[in-house]
């Protein structure tokens, strides 16, 4: 005999799984502490400044 499935419960389980997946993505996106975000931004700015400092300018005569 086949296993009986309650469609209402299956639909609710599917919706719950999708919400949990979206919540995980939001935790990753918005869950970073401010200190870590600021540190990453400062490191990126420092690397850009270091790169810009090594560039040769065409305007030198």
Biotite code that builds the C-alpha atoms (Angstrom):
import biotite.structure as struc

atoms = struc.array([
    struc.Atom([0.000, 0.000, 0.000], chain_id="A", res_id=1, res_name="UNK", atom_name="CA", element="C"),
    struc.Atom([1.254, 3.506, -0.825], chain_id="A", res_id=2, res_name="UNK", atom_name="CA", element="C"),
    struc.Atom([2.193, 5.983, 1.837], chain_id="A", res_id=3, res_name="UNK", atom_name="CA", element="C"),
    struc.Atom([-0.457, 8.630, 2.396], chain_id="A", res_id=4, res_name="UNK", atom_name="CA", element="C"),
    struc.Atom([0.647, 12.268, 2.281], chain_id="A", res_id=5, res_name="UNK", atom_name="CA", element="C"),
    struc.Atom([-1.311, 15.140, 3.736], chain_id="A", res_id=6, res_name="UNK", atom_name="CA", element="C"),
    struc.Atom([-0.977, 17.843, 1.064], chain_id="A", res_id=7, res_name="UNK", atom_name="CA", element="C"),
    struc.Atom([-1.683, 20.676, 3.497], chain_id="A", res_id=8, res_name="UNK", atom_name="CA", element="C"),
    struc.Atom([1.172, 19.574, 5.748], chain_id="A", res_id=9, res_name="UNK", atom_name="CA", element="C"),
    struc.Atom([3.484, 19.072, 2.772], chain_id="A", res_id=10, res_name="UNK", atom_name="CA", element="C"),
    struc.Atom([2.695, 22.571, 1.495], chain_id="A", res_id=11, res_name="UNK", atom_name="CA", element="C"),
    struc.Atom([3.370, 24.082, 4.916], chain_id="A", res_id=12, res_name="UNK", atom_name="CA", element="C"),
    struc.Atom([6.648, 22.155, 5.238], chain_id="A", res_id=13, res_name="UNK", atom_name="CA", element="C"),
    struc.Atom([7.783, 23.397, 1.832], chain_id="A", res_id=14, res_name="UNK", atom_name="CA", element="C"),
    struc.Atom([6.948, 27.007, 2.722], chain_id="A", res_id=15, res_name="UNK", atom_name="CA", element="C"),
    struc.Atom([8.773, 26.670, 6.046], chain_id="A", res_id=16, res_name="UNK", atom_name="CA", element="C"),
    struc.Atom([11.871, 25.314, 4.286], chain_id="A", res_id=17, res_name="UNK", atom_name="CA", element="C"),
    struc.Atom([11.854, 28.237, 1.834], chain_id="A", res_id=18, res_name="UNK", atom_name="CA", element="C"),
    struc.Atom([11.518, 30.764, 4.666], chain_id="A", res_id=19, res_name="UNK", atom_name="CA", element="C"),
    struc.Atom([14.393, 29.106, 6.530], chain_id="A", res_id=20, res_name="UNK", atom_name="CA", element="C"),
    struc.Atom([16.570, 29.284, 3.416], chain_id="A", res_id=21, res_name="UNK", atom_name="CA", element="C"),
    struc.Atom([15.793, 33.007, 3.036], chain_id="A", res_id=22, res_name="UNK", atom_name="CA", element="C"),
    struc.Atom([16.519, 33.557, 6.732], chain_id="A", res_id=23, res_name="UNK", atom_name="CA", element="C"),
    struc.Atom([19.924, 31.894, 6.375], chain_id="A", res_id=24, res_name="UNK", atom_name="CA", element="C"),
    struc.Atom([20.773, 34.188, 3.471], chain_id="A", res_id=25, res_name="UNK", atom_name="CA", element="C"),
    struc.Atom([19.693, 37.237, 5.502], chain_id="A", res_id=26, res_name="UNK", atom_name="CA", element="C"),
    struc.Atom([21.766, 36.120, 8.488], chain_id="A", res_id=27, res_name="UNK", atom_name="CA", element="C"),
    struc.Atom([24.830, 36.011, 6.272], chain_id="A", res_id=28, res_name="UNK", atom_name="CA", element="C"),
    struc.Atom([24.033, 39.330, 4.628], chain_id="A", res_id=29, res_name="UNK", atom_name="CA", element="C"),
    struc.Atom([22.964, 41.325, 7.689], chain_id="A", res_id=30, res_name="UNK", atom_name="CA", element="C"),
    struc.Atom([24.548, 39.360, 10.501], chain_id="A", res_id=31, res_name="UNK", atom_name="CA", element="C"),
    struc.Atom([28.072, 40.721, 10.190], chain_id="A", res_id=32, res_name="UNK", atom_name="CA", element="C"),
    struc.Atom([29.069, 42.814, 13.207], chain_id="A", res_id=33, res_name="UNK", atom_name="CA", element="C"),
    struc.Atom([29.810, 46.481, 12.577], chain_id="A", res_id=34, res_name="UNK", atom_name="CA", element="C"),
    struc.Atom([33.420, 46.089, 13.715], chain_id="A", res_id=35, res_name="UNK", atom_name="CA", element="C"),
    struc.Atom([34.071, 43.379, 11.127], chain_id="A", res_id=36, res_name="UNK", atom_name="CA", element="C"),
    struc.Atom([32.415, 45.428, 8.351], chain_id="A", res_id=37, res_name="UNK", atom_name="CA", element="C"),
    struc.Atom([34.501, 48.486, 9.264], chain_id="A", res_id=38, res_name="UNK", atom_name="CA", element="C"),
    struc.Atom([37.696, 46.436, 9.372], chain_id="A", res_id=39, res_name="UNK", atom_name="CA", element="C"),
    struc.Atom([37.041, 44.949, 5.937], chain_id="A", res_id=40, res_name="UNK", atom_name="CA", element="C"),
    struc.Atom([36.292, 48.388, 4.509], chain_id="A", res_id=41, res_name="UNK", atom_name="CA", element="C"),
    struc.Atom([39.457, 49.858, 6.045], chain_id="A", res_id=42, res_name="UNK", atom_name="CA", element="C"),
    struc.Atom([41.572, 47.040, 4.616], chain_id="A", res_id=43, res_name="UNK", atom_name="CA", element="C"),
    struc.Atom([40.028, 47.565, 1.176], chain_id="A", res_id=44, res_name="UNK", atom_name="CA", element="C"),
    struc.Atom([40.697, 51.322, 1.316], chain_id="A", res_id=45, res_name="UNK", atom_name="CA", element="C"),
    struc.Atom([44.290, 50.764, 2.418], chain_id="A", res_id=46, res_name="UNK", atom_name="CA", element="C"),
    struc.Atom([44.897, 48.324, -0.433], chain_id="A", res_id=47, res_name="UNK", atom_name="CA", element="C"),
    struc.Atom([43.443, 50.794, -2.955], chain_id="A", res_id=48, res_name="UNK", atom_name="CA", element="C"),
    struc.Atom([45.644, 53.598, -1.606], chain_id="A", res_id=49, res_name="UNK", atom_name="CA", element="C"),
    struc.Atom([48.728, 51.387, -1.764], chain_id="A", res_id=50, res_name="UNK", atom_name="CA", element="C"),
    struc.Atom([47.933, 50.473, -5.378], chain_id="A", res_id=51, res_name="UNK", atom_name="CA", element="C"),
    struc.Atom([47.284, 54.097, -6.312], chain_id="A", res_id=52, res_name="UNK", atom_name="CA", element="C"),
    struc.Atom([50.611, 55.083, -4.741], chain_id="A", res_id=53, res_name="UNK", atom_name="CA", element="C"),
    struc.Atom([52.526, 52.741, -7.049], chain_id="A", res_id=54, res_name="UNK", atom_name="CA", element="C"),
    struc.Atom([50.904, 53.954, -10.266], chain_id="A", res_id=55, res_name="UNK", atom_name="CA", element="C"),
    struc.Atom([52.951, 56.059, -12.643], chain_id="A", res_id=56, res_name="UNK", atom_name="CA", element="C"),
    struc.Atom([51.343, 59.250, -13.825], chain_id="A", res_id=57, res_name="UNK", atom_name="CA", element="C"),
    struc.Atom([51.522, 60.267, -17.491], chain_id="A", res_id=58, res_name="UNK", atom_name="CA", element="C"),
    struc.Atom([51.635, 63.972, -16.630], chain_id="A", res_id=59, res_name="UNK", atom_name="CA", element="C"),
    struc.Atom([55.236, 63.872, -15.360], chain_id="A", res_id=60, res_name="UNK", atom_name="CA", element="C"),
    struc.Atom([57.678, 65.940, -17.513], chain_id="A", res_id=61, res_name="UNK", atom_name="CA", element="C"),
])
